[in-house]
Amino acid sequence: MENRTYTTYMPSPLGQLRISGTDLGITEVRFCDDEVTPDDQTDELPACLNACVQQLQEYFAGKRQEFNLTLAPAGTTFQKQVWQELQGIPHGKTTSYLAVSKVVSGEKAIRAVGAANGRNPICIVVPCHRVIGSDGSLTGYAGGLWRKEWLLRHEGALRTATQTSIF
């Protein structure tokens, strides 16, 4: 049996998302700033892609905090370990690259963890946006720091600055 790749696109508050996968699971969720044409999209989609679109819509509507999808990202064994660890970061929480590296492979692997985090092919669902600098800074995000900040605010992990009253 051929393992065909299917692709669909969905609008989000952060721009177009390209969602790809096979009958075995989701292989990619990426921000896509390019214009999409009807030829770019697969007509028939496997159930896992339809489920992914539905769950992402629920996430953006504030009705979903956890994803229940079959994932099939391509990567090295180490990258897959990092991505698996990222899935354990709860909605509304953040962790540091150092904390992830301590769990996965030890403190000295912090740069490798950062690189694996940056190569995560399944954004939002594998929440690489929840990994921040040890000092609390929003460092690096393949989709752009403005998207990382938006996602963290959407999840309640970053509070919007409140205005102070002078009265």
C-alpha positions, 0 to 999 in steps of 0.5 A: 500500500502506498503511503500517500501524503495529503495536504490541506490548509486552514485559516487561523488568527495567526495566518494560514496553516498547512496541515499534511499527513498520511493515513498513519498520522499528521506529519506537519502543521506549519504556518504558511505565509504564501498564497494558497491555490486550490491545486495545493490542497488534496481533494480527499483527506484521511480522517486524521487530517480532518480531525486535526483541522477540527481540533485546531479550530476548537483550540483557536476558539478557546474550546480545546486545551489538549490535542488527541491526534495520531502524529507521525513527524519525520526526525531523528531519534533525539528530535522525536524524544524532544518533541515527545517531551514538549507534548507533556508541557501543560496548556497555559504553562511554559518551561525552559530549554534547560529544563527540557534538556535536563529531562531528555539528555542532560544540561549539556544538550541545551543547544541540541534541544533548542535546535530540535525545538526549532525543527518541530514540524508540527507547530501548536499541536507539539507545543514548542511555543511553550519553551522559553528562555531560563530568564523568561524571555521569548526566544526563537520561534520558527513561526515568528516571535509575535506568533509565539507571544500570541499563542502564549497569551491565548493559552494564558501563559502570558498575561496582558499588561494591565493599565494602572489607574492614577485615581 
